[in-house]
């Protein structure tokens, strides 16, 4: 059994993907070819946003967002610590200061109260509070209304990191529309993944969209050899866009399957473990299905038992960023990150992908029940 099985999906749409690849080889427009434009339009339709801009990966998508907002030295950007490194990495890369904020114990997403305290703190430190990067962790949208209430009064921008959450729903709105700028990743293991690296930036703001399109192409102006700003080389390959078009066509159906599997897991396991909380009005896309064990020692025993039963599990994330060597020097909210520290010791994730057979689901469920009974 695999933790994420990409081959079942490939078998389902292989002919269509092959056809798309052949079409690209035939027209030969490998950079920003017609499939990129077609995909950008399809992504905009899918999430209901005005502009979708393909780029090289989900990390660049975040960096392009920060560059478009002209975030730099002296600026504070608030980020969760319980996330993939890219969320904070890009802030440091543009010369700004990532300020680590704690998460909510139920959703594992940024805690608005902790955010408020971090903003007060960074003001005292003389930093200019510019933006917050909520992460839609494990596929569940962050609490954007609560975050928006804070950013509106404080004059901050929201960059929604939806690398794990593209297609999720928050009170009848899709991710992609929830930040001033939103981003996603098409890394192969993400719910909407390509066959290499890829990413996208989303916004309703025409000016920001123009700026981002320029930034992804060496800061181009009216044409290719007109350079009006310092940018990046960060385009989505035409071949990856071609593949993504066929994957996007079945994505809604896959999200439904992921939700069925998650419901089955939760129904069977909530007696034994902390199971994910999906607040009213939210829909997760289940990038991960994550359980909460009692403590670190129990988690280790459970994962070891599952491994010998042939069930792969993973820990996302064993070490919060504020404890990592590269990020230790950056400030944390004065009240600390007790929830991030605690959750990192207790969580583990089960196999989750839309093609997990009923038989494998049952096997996982009974092994996970047995594992907790034996510790
Ligand atoms: C995967 C991921 C990224 C980065 O995406 P890449 O395409 O790998 O660069 C950023 N943020 C989060 C939360 C992610 O999970």
Boltz pocket constraint, residues with backbone or C-beta under 6 A from the ligand:
constraints:
  - pocket:
      binder: B
      contacts: [[A, 56], [A, 57], [A, 58], [A, 59], [A, 60], [A, 83], [A, 84], [A, 86], [A, 87], [A, 135], [A, 161], [A, 163], [A, 164], [A, 184], [A, 185], [A, 186], [A, 187], [A, 197], [A, 198], [A, 199]]
      max_distance: 6.0
